[in-house]
């Protein structure tokens, strides 16, 4: 079984042997690492259990004990306070201390895991309820002005309750300390097991690695077919061009490196002959390629010149389109400005129409007032006429009154005449106002049409501006495309130059190759070792 395993391993490829060997060693190292990590994780679990299940409970019970002592201290300060302000401050501090106790008790309550611990905590809760009732009595006595009674309660019943609570806290502490000790013992035992197992696996991996190394070394020597130094010397002579060097191989060796080198030497001799015959063909082909590259270089230069002219024309076109777009934007802004001005003119015309309407209404009212004045003047004229008749009847005694009546009549006639003239003027004014209103309304309609036309022009200019922007963007893309074409043309020109240089170099290398293979001796012999 062992011989078959070694033989099967020897028939494998070198890469496969190395992969199997190093894979086995690596697997062992991985096993060692996994065991180490497993031990570390186990230790970490124990440490976390110790921290979460026991140390946290010890810390919480210690905080409960400290908070209880703080409550007693603040109660004592409240009892011996000299002023109501000090007593009130101490009372607040007692409340804070009780809050701290409740917080610590709440944290501890989440970590209960032992029966004795749960029993002790239940006793503490019951005792603490009694102590809270006592605390309320103490604080009530202090507030009611009986500090001596409060001191008696604090030192008597309070001291007894505190003692019982501290005993239960001692039980909790002892339970958690014992649990922490047990957890530590379990962690130490797990550490010792992991250490012994890791030592065993490491030693096994070292021994297996040594065995794999020896097996790989033996199979490699067999695959080489001789010492590596001989193979290196033979390779150096063949590399220097000596193809007449004899290659000694063992009898029956058909797969070793030495056998392959002998075969390589024979094949290399045939290759050298082929290279000599093809190097001349390469030189001729290189000359023809060089001529074709020269023609391609000339056409590439002509194309580059055409692209430069096209790029220059496109730059000019881009500038013109940009200027057109800028002018369209300015025209759009002016059109919007004119539209705003026309709109304001439309509003002003509207206000003028309203004013003319108000003037017409005022003229109508004035005309009505003039009609009243004419009526009054007519009645005054009749009254003056009646007064003149009565004065004529009175004779000499009514002469003065007749004169006054005559003057009043004249005044009434003049008032009637003036009122008539004013009425004619108002009628004429109303006609003109009506005509002006019609003209103003026509002007308003014209302005509205102007506003609509200006806005339409602004929209058209906006469309022109947008179209110009799109043209600019399109031309810029064309410019980029031309620039890319120019870059490609330049690259092609550079590639043509490189190709020309490569062809020239290939021609020189073909000559050099022809000269180089001349140093090879193409007759070789292979001797066999009969040992």
C-alpha positions as CSV (number, residue, x, y, z in Angstrom):
1,X,0.0,0.0,0.0
2,X,2.8,2.3,0.9
3,X,4.8,1.5,-2.3
4,X,1.7,2.1,-4.4
5,X,1.1,5.5,-2.7
6,X,4.7,6.6,-3.4
7,X,4.5,5.4,-7.0
8,X,1.2,7.2,-7.6
9,X,2.7,10.3,-6.0
10,X,5.8,10.1,-8.3
11,X,3.6,9.9,-11.4
12,X,1.9,13.2,-10.6
13,X,3.0,16.4,-12.2
14,X,5.4,18.6,-10.3
15,X,2.8,21.3,-9.8
16,X,0.3,18.6,-8.6
17,X,3.0,17.2,-6.2
18,X,3.7,20.7,-4.9
19,X,0.0,21.5,-4.5
20,X,-0.6,18.2,-2.7
21,X,2.4,18.7,-0.4
22,X,1.9,22.3,0.4
23,X,-1.8,21.7,0.5
24,X,-1.3,19.1,3.2
25,X,1.0,21.3,5.2
26,X,-1.4,24.3,4.7
27,X,-4.3,22.1,5.8
28,X,-2.4,21.1,9.0
29,X,-1.6,24.8,9.6
30,X,-5.3,25.7,9.1
31,X,-6.2,22.9,11.5
32,X,-3.8,24.3,14.0
33,X,-5.2,27.8,13.5
34,X,-8.8,26.6,13.8
35,X,-8.0,24.8,17.0
36,X,-6.2,27.9,18.3
37,X,-9.1,30.1,17.3
38,X,-11.6,27.6,18.8
39,X,-9.7,27.8,22.1
40,X,-9.6,31.6,22.0
41,X,-13.3,31.7,21.3
42,X,-14.0,29.3,24.1
43,X,-11.9,31.4,26.5
44,X,-13.7,34.5,25.2
45,X,-17.1,32.9,25.9
46,X,-16.0,32.1,29.5
47,X,-14.7,35.6,29.9
48,X,-17.9,37.2,28.6
49,X,-19.9,34.9,30.8
50,X,-17.8,35.9,33.8
51,X,-18.2,39.5,32.9
52,X,-22.0,39.5,32.0
53,X,-23.3,36.9,34.5
54,X,-21.1,37.4,37.6
55,X,-19.0,40.6,37.6
56,X,-21.8,42.8,36.5
57,X,-24.0,41.4,39.3
58,X,-21.2,42.0,41.8
59,X,-20.8,45.6,40.6
60,X,-24.6,46.1,40.7
61,X,-24.9,44.8,44.2
62,X,-22.0,47.0,45.3
63,X,-23.8,50.0,43.8
64,X,-27.0,49.0,45.7
65,X,-24.9,48.9,48.9
66,X,-23.3,52.2,48.2
67,X,-26.7,53.8,47.3
68,X,-28.2,52.5,50.6
69,X,-25.4,54.0,52.6
70,X,-25.9,57.3,50.7
71,X,-29.6,57.2,51.6
72,X,-28.7,56.8,55.3
73,X,-26.2,59.6,55.2
74,X,-28.6,62.0,53.5
75,X,-31.4,61.0,56.0
76,X,-29.0,61.8,58.9
77,X,-28.2,65.2,57.3
78,X,-32.0,65.8,57.1
79,X,-32.5,64.9,60.7
80,X,-29.7,67.1,62.0
81,X,-30.5,70.0,59.7
82,X,-30.6,73.4,61.5
83,X,-32.7,75.3,59.0
84,X,-35.8,74.3,56.9
85,X,-33.8,75.1,53.8
86,X,-31.0,72.6,54.8
87,X,-33.7,70.0,55.6
88,X,-35.4,70.5,52.2
89,X,-32.1,70.2,50.4
90,X,-31.2,67.0,52.3
91,X,-34.7,65.7,51.5
92,X,-34.0,66.1,47.8
93,X,-30.7,64.4,48.2
94,X,-32.4,61.5,49.9
95,X,-34.7,61.2,46.8
96,X,-31.7,61.2,44.5
97,X,-30.0,58.5,46.5
98,X,-33.1,56.4,46.4
99,X,-33.3,56.8,42.6
100,X,-29.7,55.6,42.4
101,X,-30.6,52.6,44.5
102,X,-33.6,51.8,42.2
103,X,-31.4,52.1,39.1
104,X,-28.7,49.8,40.5
105,X,-31.5,47.3,41.6
106,X,-33.0,47.4,38.2
107,X,-29.6,46.6,36.5
108,X,-29.0,43.8,39.0
109,X,-32.5,42.3,38.5
110,X,-31.7,41.5,34.8
111,X,-28.8,39.3,35.8
112,X,-30.5,36.9,38.3
113,X,-29.5,33.3,37.7
114,X,-29.1,31.4,41.0
115,X,-32.0,30.3,43.3
116,X,-30.2,31.5,46.4
117,X,-29.5,34.8,44.7
118,X,-33.2,35.2,43.7
119,X,-34.3,34.4,47.2
120,X,-31.9,36.9,48.7
121,X,-33.0,39.5,46.2
122,X,-36.7,38.9,47.1
123,X,-35.9,39.4,50.8
124,X,-34.1,42.6,49.9
125,X,-37.1,43.9,47.9
126,X,-39.4,43.1,50.9
127,X,-37.0,44.7,53.4
128,X,-36.5,47.7,51.1
129,X,-40.3,48.3,50.9
130,X,-40.4,48.4,54.7
131,X,-37.4,50.8,54.7
132,X,-39.1,53.1,52.2
133,X,-42.1,53.3,54.4
134,X,-39.8,54.0,57.4
135,X,-38.0,56.7,55.3
136,X,-41.3,58.3,54.5
137,X,-42.1,58.4,58.3
138,X,-38.7,59.9,59.0
139,X,-39.0,62.6,56.4
140,X,-42.6,63.4,57.6
141,X,-41.3,63.7,61.2
142,X,-38.6,66.1,60.1
143,X,-41.0,68.2,58.1
144,X,-43.5,68.4,61.0
145,X,-40.8,69.6,63.4
146,X,-39.9,66.4,65.3
147,X,-36.3,65.7,64.5
148,X,-35.8,63.7,67.7
149,X,-38.5,61.2,66.7
150,X,-37.0,61.0,63.2
151,X,-33.5,60.3,64.8
152,X,-35.0,57.5,66.9
153,X,-36.6,55.9,63.9
154,X,-33.4,56.2,61.9
155,X,-31.1,54.7,64.6
156,X,-33.6,52.1,65.8
157,X,-35.9,50.4,63.3
158,X,-33.9,51.9,60.4
159,X,-30.6,50.4,61.7
160,X,-32.2,47.0,62.1
161,X,-33.7,47.0,58.5
162,X,-30.4,48.2,57.1
163,X,-28.6,45.4,58.8
164,X,-30.9,42.8,57.4
165,X,-30.6,44.3,53.9
166,X,-26.8,44.3,54.1
167,X,-26.9,40.6,55.2
168,X,-28.9,39.7,52.1
169,X,-26.4,41.8,50.0
170,X,-23.6,39.8,51.5
171,X,-25.4,36.6,50.4
172,X,-25.7,38.0,46.9
173,X,-22.0,39.0,46.8
174,X,-20.9,35.5,48.1
175,X,-23.1,33.7,45.5
176,X,-21.7,35.8,42.6
177,X,-18.1,35.5,43.8
178,X,-18.5,31.7,44.0
179,X,-20.1,31.7,40.5
180,X,-17.2,33.8,39.2
181,X,-14.7,31.4,40.7
182,X,-16.4,28.4,39.2
183,X,-16.5,30.1,35.8
184,X,-12.8,30.8,36.1
185,X,-12.0,27.2,36.9
186,X,-14.0,26.1,33.8
187,X,-12.1,28.6,31.7
188,X,-8.7,27.3,33.0
189,X,-9.7,23.7,32.3
190,X,-10.7,24.7,28.7
191,X,-7.4,26.5,28.3
192,X,-5.4,23.4,29.4
193,X,-7.3,21.1,27.0
194,X,-6.9,23.5,24.1
195,X,-3.1,23.9,24.8
196,X,-2.5,20.1,24.9
197,X,-4.5,19.6,21.7
198,X,-2.7,22.4,20.0
199,X,0.7,21.0,20.9
200,X,-0.2,17.6,19.6
201,X,-1.6,18.8,16.3
202,X,1.4,21.1,15.8
203,X,3.9,18.2,16.3
204,X,1.9,16.1,14.0
205,X,1.9,18.8,11.3
206,X,5.7,19.2,11.6
207,X,6.3,15.5,11.2
208,X,3.9,15.3,8.2
209,X,5.5,18.3,6.6
210,X,9.0,16.6,6.9
211,X,7.7,13.4,5.3
212,X,6.0,15.4,2.4
213,X,9.2,17.3,1.8
214,X,11.3,14.1,1.5
215,X,8.8,12.6,-0.8
216,X,8.7,15.6,-3.1
217,X,12.5,15.8,-3.2
218,X,12.8,12.2,-4.3
219,X,10.2,12.5,-7.0
220,X,11.8,15.7,-8.3
221,X,15.2,14.1,-8.7
222,X,13.6,11.2,-10.6
223,X,11.8,13.6,-12.9
224,X,15.0,15.5,-13.6
225,X,16.8,12.4,-14.8
226,X,20.1,13.5,-13.2
227,X,21.7,16.1,-11.0
228,X,20.3,19.6,-11.5
229,X,23.9,20.9,-12.0
230,X,24.4,18.6,-15.0
231,X,21.1,19.7,-16.5
232,X,22.1,23.4,-15.9
233,X,25.5,22.9,-17.6
234,X,23.8,21.2,-20.6
235,X,21.3,24.0,-20.9
236,X,24.1,26.6,-20.8
237,X,26.0,24.9,-23.6
238,X,22.8,24.6,-25.8
239,X,22.0,28.3,-25.0
240,X,25.5,29.3,-26.2
241,X,24.8,27.6,-29.6
242,X,26.7,24.4,-29.1
243,X,24.2,21.9,-30.5
244,X,26.9,19.1,-30.8
245,X,27.1,18.6,-27.0
246,X,26.2,15.0,-26.1
247,X,23.2,14.4,-23.9
248,X,23.6,11.4,-21.6
249,X,20.4,9.8,-20.4
250,X,19.7,6.6,-18.5
251,X,18.4,3.4,-20.0
252,X,14.6,3.3,-20.2
253,X,14.3,7.0,-19.4
254,X,11.6,8.4,-21.6
255,X,10.1,11.2,-19.4
256,X,12.8,12.9,-17.5
257,X,14.1,16.4,-18.0
258,X,17.4,15.2,-19.5
259,X,15.5,13.1,-22.1
260,X,13.4,16.2,-22.9
261,X,16.5,18.3,-23.3
262,X,18.0,15.8,-25.8
263,X,14.8,16.0,-27.8
264,X,14.8,19.8,-27.5
265,X,18.4,19.9,-28.9
266,X,17.4,17.9,-32.0
267,X,14.3,20.0,-32.5
268,X,16.3,23.2,-32.0
269,X,18.7,22.2,-34.8
270,X,15.8,21.8,-37.2
271,X,14.4,25.2,-36.1
272,X,17.7,26.9,-36.7
273,X,17.7,25.6,-40.3
274,X,14.1,26.9,-40.7
275,X,15.0,30.3,-39.3
276,X,17.9,30.7,-41.7
277,X,15.6,30.0,-44.6
278,X,12.9,32.3,-43.5
279,X,15.0,35.3,-42.4
280,X,15.6,36.3,-46.0
281,X,11.9,36.1,-46.7
282,X,11.3,38.4,-43.7
283,X,13.8,41.0,-45.0
284,X,12.0,41.1,-48.4
285,X,8.6,41.5,-46.8
286,X,9.9,44.2,-44.5
287,X,11.1,46.2,-47.5
288,X,7.6,46.0,-49.1
289,X,5.9,47.0,-45.9
290,X,8.2,50.0,-45.6
291,X,7.2,51.2,-49.0
292,X,3.4,50.8,-48.2
293,X,3.9,52.7,-44.9
294,X,5.5,55.6,-46.8
295,X,2.4,55.9,-49.0
296,X,0.1,55.6,-46.0
297,X,2.1,58.3,-44.2
298,X,1.7,60.8,-47.1
299,X,-2.1,60.2,-47.3
300,X,-2.4,60.6,-43.5
301,X,-0.6,64.0,-43.7
302,X,-3.1,65.1,-46.4
303,X,-6.0,64.0,-44.3
304,X,-4.7,65.9,-41.3
305,X,-4.4,69.1,-43.3
306,X,-8.0,68.8,-44.5
307,X,-9.2,68.3,-41.0
308,X,-7.3,71.4,-39.8
309,X,-9.1,73.5,-42.5
310,X,-12.4,72.0,-41.5
311,X,-11.8,72.7,-37.8
312,X,-10.9,76.3,-38.6
313,X,-14.2,76.7,-40.6
314,X,-16.2,75.1,-37.8
315,X,-14.6,77.5,-35.2
316,X,-15.7,80.5,-37.4
317,X,-19.2,79.0,-37.7
318,X,-19.4,78.4,-33.9
319,X,-18.5,82.0,-33.3
320,X,-21.2,83.3,-35.7
321,X,-23.9,81.0,-34.1
322,X,-22.9,82.1,-30.6
323,X,-23.1,85.8,-31.7
324,X,-26.5,85.0,-33.2
325,X,-27.7,83.4,-30.0
326,X,-26.4,86.3,-27.9
327,X,-28.3,88.8,-30.2
328,X,-31.4,86.7,-30.0
329,X,-31.2,86.8,-26.2
330,X,-30.8,90.6,-26.2
331,X,-33.7,90.9,-28.6
332,X,-35.8,88.6,-26.3
333,X,-34.9,90.8,-23.3
334,X,-35.8,94.0,-25.3
335,X,-39.1,92.4,-26.4
336,X,-40.0,91.5,-22.8
337,X,-39.1,95.1,-21.8
338,X,-41.3,96.6,-24.6
339,X,-44.1,94.2,-23.6
340,X,-43.9,95.4,-20.0
341,X,-43.8,99.1,-21.1
342,X,-46.8,98.5,-23.4
343,X,-48.7,96.7,-20.6
344,X,-48.1,99.7,-18.4
345,X,-49.3,102.0,-21.2
346,X,-52.4,99.8,-21.5
347,X,-53.0,100.3,-17.7
348,X,-52.5,104.1,-18.1
349,X,-55.0,104.2,-21.0
350,X,-57.5,102.3,-18.8
351,X,-57.0,104.9,-16.1
352,X,-57.6,107.7,-18.7
353,X,-60.8,106.0,-19.9
354,X,-62.0,105.9,-16.2
355,X,-61.0,109.6,-15.8
356,X,-62.9,110.6,-19.0
357,X,-65.9,108.7,-17.8
358,X,-65.8,110.5,-14.5
359,X,-65.5,113.9,-16.3
360,X,-68.5,113.0,-18.4
361,X,-70.5,112.1,-15.3
362,X,-69.4,115.4,-13.7
363,X,-70.4,117.3,-16.8
364,X,-73.9,115.8,-16.6
365,X,-74.2,116.8,-13.0
366,X,-73.0,120.4,-13.8
367,X,-75.6,120.5,-16.7
368,X,-78.3,119.5,-14.2
369,X,-77.1,122.3,-11.9
370,X,-77.2,124.8,-14.8
371,X,-80.7,123.8,-15.5
372,X,-81.6,124.5,-11.9
373,X,-79.9,127.9,-12.2
374,X,-81.9,128.7,-15.4
375,X,-85.1,127.8,-13.6
376,X,-84.2,130.0,-10.7
377,X,-83.3,132.8,-13.1
378,X,-86.6,132.4,-14.9
379,X,-88.6,132.5,-11.6
380,X,-86.5,135.4,-10.4
381,X,-87.3,137.3,-13.7
382,X,-91.1,136.6,-13.2
383,X,-90.8,137.8,-9.6
384,X,-89.0,140.9,-10.7
385,X,-91.6,141.6,-13.3
386,X,-94.4,141.2,-10.8
387,X,-92.5,143.5,-8.4
388,X,-92.3,146.1,-11.1
389,X,-96.0,145.9,-11.8
390,X,-96.7,146.3,-8.1
391,X,-94.3,149.2,-7.9
392,X,-96.0,151.0,-10.8
393,X,-99.3,150.6,-9.0
394,X,-97.8,152.1,-5.9
395,X,-96.8,155.3,-7.7
396,X,-94.1,157.5,-6.3
397,X,-93.8,155.4,-3.2
398,X,-92.9,152.3,-5.2
399,X,-90.4,153.9,-7.6
400,X,-87.4,152.9,-5.6
401,X,-88.7,149.4,-5.3
402,X,-89.3,149.4,-9.1
403,X,-85.7,150.3,-9.7
404,X,-84.5,147.4,-7.5
405,X,-86.9,145.1,-9.3
406,X,-85.6,146.2,-12.6
407,X,-82.0,145.5,-11.5
408,X,-83.0,142.1,-10.2
409,X,-84.7,141.4,-13.5
410,X,-81.6,142.4,-15.4
411,X,-79.4,140.3,-13.1
412,X,-81.7,137.3,-13.6
413,X,-81.6,137.7,-17.4
414,X,-77.8,137.9,-17.3
415,X,-77.7,134.8,-15.1
416,X,-80.0,133.0,-17.5
417,X,-77.8,134.1,-20.4
418,X,-74.6,133.0,-18.7
419,X,-76.2,129.7,-17.6
420,X,-77.2,129.1,-21.2
421,X,-73.7,129.8,-22.5
422,X,-72.3,127.5,-19.8
423,X,-74.7,124.7,-20.8
424,X,-73.7,125.1,-24.4
425,X,-70.0,124.8,-23.4
426,X,-70.8,121.7,-21.2
427,X,-72.7,120.1,-24.0
428,X,-69.8,120.8,-26.4
429,X,-67.4,119.5,-23.7
430,X,-69.4,116.3,-23.2
431,X,-69.3,115.7,-27.0
432,X,-65.5,116.1,-26.9
433,X,-65.2,114.0,-23.8
434,X,-67.2,111.2,-25.5
435,X,-65.1,111.5,-28.6
436,X,-61.9,111.4,-26.5
437,X,-63.2,108.3,-24.6
438,X,-63.8,106.6,-27.9
439,X,-60.3,107.6,-29.1
440,X,-58.8,106.4,-25.8
441,X,-60.6,103.1,-26.0
442,X,-59.3,102.7,-29.6
443,X,-55.8,103.5,-28.3
444,X,-56.2,100.9,-25.6
445,X,-57.2,98.3,-28.1
446,X,-54.2,99.2,-30.3
447,X,-51.9,98.9,-27.3
448,X,-53.4,95.5,-26.3
449,X,-52.7,94.4,-29.9
450,X,-49.2,95.8,-29.6
451,X,-48.7,93.9,-26.3
452,X,-49.9,90.7,-27.9
453,X,-47.6,91.3,-30.9
454,X,-44.6,92.1,-28.7
455,X,-45.2,89.0,-26.6
456,X,-45.5,86.9,-29.8
457,X,-42.2,88.4,-31.0
458,X,-40.6,87.7,-27.6
459,X,-41.7,84.0,-27.9
460,X,-40.4,83.8,-31.4
461,X,-37.1,85.4,-30.3
462,X,-37.0,82.9,-27.4
463,X,-37.4,80.0,-29.9
464,X,-34.7,81.5,-32.1
465,X,-32.4,81.7,-29.0
466,X,-33.2,78.1,-28.1
467,X,-32.6,77.0,-31.6
468,X,-29.3,78.9,-31.7
469,X,-28.3,77.3,-28.4
470,X,-29.1,73.9,-29.9
471,X,-27.1,74.8,-33.0
472,X,-24.2,75.9,-30.8
473,X,-24.3,72.6,-28.9
474,X,-24.5,70.6,-32.1
475,X,-21.6,72.5,-33.7
476,X,-19.6,72.1,-30.5
477,X,-20.2,68.3,-30.7
478,X,-19.1,68.5,-34.4
479,X,-16.0,70.4,-33.2
480,X,-15.3,67.7,-30.6
481,X,-15.8,65.0,-33.3
482,X,-13.4,66.8,-35.6
483,X,-10.9,67.2,-32.8
484,X,-11.2,63.5,-32.1
485,X,-10.7,62.8,-35.8
486,X,-7.7,65.0,-35.8
487,X,-6.3,63.2,-32.7
488,X,-7.0,59.9,-34.4
489,X,-5.3,61.1,-37.5
490,X,-2.3,62.3,-35.5
491,X,-2.2,59.0,-33.7
492,X,-2.4,57.2,-37.1
493,X,0.5,59.3,-38.3
494,X,2.4,58.4,-35.2
495,X,1.5,54.7,-35.7
496,X,2.6,54.9,-39.3
497,X,6.0,56.4,-38.2
498,X,6.2,53.7,-35.5
499,X,5.3,51.0,-38.0
500,X,8.0,52.4,-40.4
501,X,10.5,52.3,-37.5
502,X,9.3,48.8,-36.6
503,X,9.7,47.6,-40.2
504,X,13.1,49.1,-40.4
505,X,14.0,47.5,-37.1
506,X,12.5,44.2,-38.3
507,X,14.7,44.3,-41.3
508,X,17.7,44.9,-39.2
509,X,16.6,42.2,-36.8
510,X,16.1,39.7,-39.7
511,X,19.7,40.4,-40.7
512,X,20.9,40.1,-37.1
513,X,18.9,36.8,-36.8
514,X,20.5,35.5,-39.9
515,X,23.9,36.3,-38.5
516,X,22.9,35.0,-35.0
517,X,21.7,31.5,-36.2
518,X,25.0,31.2,-38.1
519,X,26.8,30.4,-34.9
520,X,24.7,27.3,-34.2
521,X,26.1,23.9,-35.1
522,X,23.2,22.0,-36.4
523,X,24.6,18.4,-36.3
524,X,23.9,16.8,-32.9
525,X,24.3,13.3,-31.4
526,X,22.5,11.6,-28.6
527,X,24.4,9.0,-26.5
528,X,22.6,6.6,-24.2
529,X,23.9,5.6,-20.9
530,X,23.9,1.8,-20.5
531,X,24.5,1.8,-16.8
